[in-house]
Amino acid sequence: MHVTEHEVKEGDWPGAVVVIGFPGISEARAWWDSPAYQEIAPLRSRHIEGDIILVEGVPDGYDPAATAQEMRAELSDDQQPLVSRRSRSAW
């Protein structure tokens, strides 16, 4: 977000993030691959250093509270960080 203050809690943050919403991941890919965007992309890349990532949204019915509860239960069972356990199994 431009021209807004931010507070870094962990790690280093270069300062800004731009979020563009699309109806779905296929529309985001179509935007990226479009001749119109590819024509103007060098304007961005010559003047701004940054990364572009496409992130698929959460599925309909996603319940963040239930997910957090499951993660807490897994942590209390194993007392291991969830990320390290999940990296060993299929996500």
Backbone bond lengths (Angstrom), bond angles and torsions (degrees), N, CA, C in turn:
res aa  C-N    CA-C-N  psi(-1)  N-CA   C-N-CA  omega(-1)  CA-C   N-CA-C  phi
1 M - - - 1.421 - - 1.522 106.97 -
2 H 1.264 115.86 127.50 1.460 120.74 -177.07 1.521 111.49 -84.17
3 V 1.299 116.11 147.57 1.463 125.45 174.05 1.532 112.23 60.79
4 T 1.299 117.90 23.86 1.452 120.83 174.33 1.518 108.23 -120.77
5 E 1.306 115.74 149.97 1.452 119.41 178.74 1.523 109.32 -78.33
6 H 1.315 115.44 149.82 1.453 120.21 177.05 1.516 108.50 -136.52
7 E 1.284 115.65 159.54 1.459 121.74 -179.01 1.517 108.05 -127.53
8 V 1.309 116.99 116.21 1.459 122.43 179.80 1.526 108.07 -83.32
9 K 1.316 116.56 123.40 1.467 121.57 178.78 1.522 112.31 -96.02
10 E 1.337 116.94 -33.42 1.458 121.30 178.50 1.517 108.68 -144.46
11 G 1.318 116.94 142.45 1.458 121.81 175.02 1.520 112.76 73.55
12 D 1.294 114.93 -166.92 1.459 122.67 179.85 1.516 109.06 -108.72
13 W 1.301 116.65 137.60 1.456 121.34 178.31 1.521 107.53 -128.39
14 P 1.325 117.38 125.29 1.465 119.63 -175.68 1.521 114.53 -70.80
15 G 1.319 118.53 -17.82 1.441 116.84 172.08 1.508 118.63 135.08
16 A 1.277 121.61 -40.07 1.463 120.37 -173.47 1.523 110.77 -135.77
17 V 1.309 114.08 153.78 1.450 120.57 173.85 1.529 107.02 -139.87
18 V 1.297 115.55 140.37 1.453 121.64 176.39 1.522 106.63 -118.43
19 V 1.310 116.98 126.53 1.453 122.09 179.70 1.523 107.82 -114.16
20 I 1.317 115.92 127.35 1.460 121.75 176.79 1.519 106.86 -119.00
21 G 1.308 117.05 124.30 1.457 120.91 -178.74 1.520 112.44 -92.92
22 F 1.315 115.74 143.18 1.462 123.31 176.73 1.519 107.69 -131.68
23 P 1.314 117.89 157.05 1.465 119.69 177.43 1.535 113.18 -60.55
24 G 1.323 117.03 -30.05 1.460 120.91 -179.60 1.514 110.51 -164.12
25 I 1.327 115.73 173.13 1.459 121.55 -177.47 1.527 111.53 -65.71
26 S 1.318 117.53 -33.23 1.467 119.17 -179.88 1.531 110.70 -66.99
27 E 1.321 117.24 -36.10 1.469 120.08 176.66 1.525 111.09 -68.71
28 A 1.327 117.11 -35.70 1.465 120.36 176.98 1.531 110.36 -65.40
29 R 1.317 116.40 -42.66 1.475 119.94 177.41 1.521 111.14 -63.92
30 A 1.336 115.77 -40.36 1.467 119.61 179.14 1.521 110.50 -63.35
31 W 1.323 117.79 -38.91 1.469 121.12 176.36 1.526 110.34 -61.56
32 W 1.325 116.41 -49.53 1.466 120.81 -178.67 1.523 111.38 -59.79
33 D 1.316 116.67 -43.35 1.463 122.24 -176.14 1.524 113.55 -80.68
34 S 1.314 117.86 -8.74 1.464 120.34 -174.04 1.528 111.77 -66.95
35 P 1.313 116.82 143.53 1.462 120.36 176.14 1.533 111.95 -57.66
36 A 1.328 117.20 -35.07 1.468 120.22 -179.80 1.528 111.12 -62.56
37 Y 1.350 117.99 -46.13 1.458 119.47 178.91 1.522 110.89 -69.87
38 Q 1.313 117.73 -43.76 1.456 120.55 -179.15 1.531 111.50 -59.78
39 E 1.322 116.36 -29.59 1.464 119.38 178.01 1.530 111.88 -68.74
40 I 1.326 117.22 -36.97 1.470 119.48 -178.02 1.532 113.56 -96.44
41 A 1.316 118.40 -10.04 1.464 121.76 -178.04 1.527 113.38 -54.54
42 P 1.342 120.15 -38.53 1.459 118.86 178.66 1.531 113.47 -61.69
43 L 1.315 117.88 -27.79 1.469 119.80 176.29 1.526 110.22 -60.53
44 R 1.320 116.56 -41.78 1.456 120.90 178.01 1.520 110.70 -69.89
45 S 1.311 116.48 -50.98 1.465 119.17 -172.50 1.528 113.46 -68.71
46 R 1.309 117.78 -24.72 1.477 120.18 177.00 1.520 112.17 -77.59
47 H 1.315 117.84 -20.51 1.458 120.24 -172.38 1.521 114.73 -119.05
48 I 1.311 117.05 -16.05 1.457 120.54 -177.26 1.519 108.91 -135.30
49 E 1.325 115.67 127.32 1.459 119.63 174.67 1.519 108.25 -90.04
50 G 1.296 116.68 132.21 1.458 118.85 179.53 1.508 111.66 178.34
51 D 1.292 114.52 178.29 1.457 122.48 -179.54 1.515 108.94 -114.20
52 I 1.311 115.72 150.39 1.454 121.58 172.76 1.520 106.64 -122.31
53 I 1.312 115.02 125.54 1.460 119.96 178.14 1.526 108.38 -129.00
54 L 1.299 115.59 147.36 1.461 121.47 173.79 1.521 106.67 -106.67
55 V 1.322 116.09 129.03 1.454 121.48 -177.84 1.517 108.42 -125.15
56 E 1.317 115.94 121.65 1.455 119.81 177.73 1.518 108.99 -72.74
57 G 1.304 116.51 140.30 1.462 121.25 179.40 1.517 111.88 -70.10
58 V 1.316 115.12 170.55 1.457 119.82 178.28 1.525 109.42 -75.64
59 P 1.311 118.04 152.95 1.466 120.41 -177.74 1.526 111.68 -70.43
60 D 1.322 116.32 157.87 1.454 121.23 174.12 1.521 109.26 -55.59
61 G 1.300 115.90 139.75 1.456 120.22 179.02 1.518 114.37 83.69
62 Y 1.318 118.11 2.05 1.466 121.11 179.66 1.525 109.52 -60.35
63 D 1.307 116.62 133.71 1.459 122.27 -178.73 1.524 108.66 -119.65
64 P 1.336 117.29 100.87 1.469 118.65 -177.97 1.522 112.98 -63.28
65 A 1.329 117.97 -32.20 1.463 120.00 179.25 1.529 110.53 -65.81
66 A 1.329 117.16 -41.96 1.470 120.29 178.36 1.527 110.85 -65.38
67 T 1.328 116.76 -39.51 1.463 120.56 178.24 1.523 110.67 -63.45
68 A 1.332 116.89 -44.10 1.469 120.64 178.49 1.522 110.87 -62.56
69 Q 1.329 116.60 -40.81 1.465 120.47 178.83 1.534 110.69 -62.59
70 E 1.333 116.46 -42.14 1.466 120.92 178.00 1.529 110.69 -63.30
71 M 1.312 116.50 -41.89 1.465 119.76 179.76 1.522 110.97 -64.70
72 R 1.339 116.98 -41.67 1.470 119.97 178.03 1.528 110.73 -62.60
73 A 1.330 116.65 -41.05 1.467 120.13 179.51 1.524 110.57 -63.39
74 E 1.313 117.04 -43.24 1.464 120.22 178.65 1.522 110.83 -63.28
75 L 1.317 117.31 -40.08 1.464 120.14 178.47 1.523 111.04 -64.66
76 S 1.308 117.15 -43.33 1.463 118.62 -178.70 1.526 110.89 -68.81
77 D 1.327 117.95 -29.42 1.466 120.80 177.40 1.523 111.50 -69.27
78 D 1.314 116.95 -46.60 1.466 120.86 -172.83 1.523 113.98 -104.58
79 Q 1.321 117.41 -20.79 1.454 121.45 -174.02 1.524 112.17 54.98
80 Q 1.333 115.68 30.79 1.460 122.47 174.67 1.512 107.59 -117.38
81 P 1.328 117.85 149.98 1.462 118.94 174.68 1.525 110.70 -58.85
82 L 1.326 116.51 135.01 1.457 122.16 -178.49 1.519 111.81 -57.87
83 V 1.323 117.44 -38.48 1.452 120.34 -176.77 1.526 110.73 -62.09
84 S 1.329 116.93 -42.77 1.457 118.50 -178.49 1.525 111.26 -67.91
85 R 1.347 117.82 -34.79 1.463 119.55 177.36 1.513 110.23 -69.92
86 R 1.322 117.83 -43.37 1.460 120.41 -177.54 1.508 111.68 -69.97
87 S 1.317 118.08 -27.06 1.460 118.80 179.50 1.519 111.22 -67.95
88 R 1.328 116.67 -19.23 1.458 120.41 178.76 1.529 111.82 -88.83
89 S 1.308 116.63 -12.69 1.472 119.18 -178.25 1.522 109.04 -120.60
90 A 1.304 115.23 168.96 1.476 119.82 178.70 1.514 109.31 -73.53
91 W 1.311 116.04 134.17 1.465 120.46 177.78 1.457 107.23 -85.29
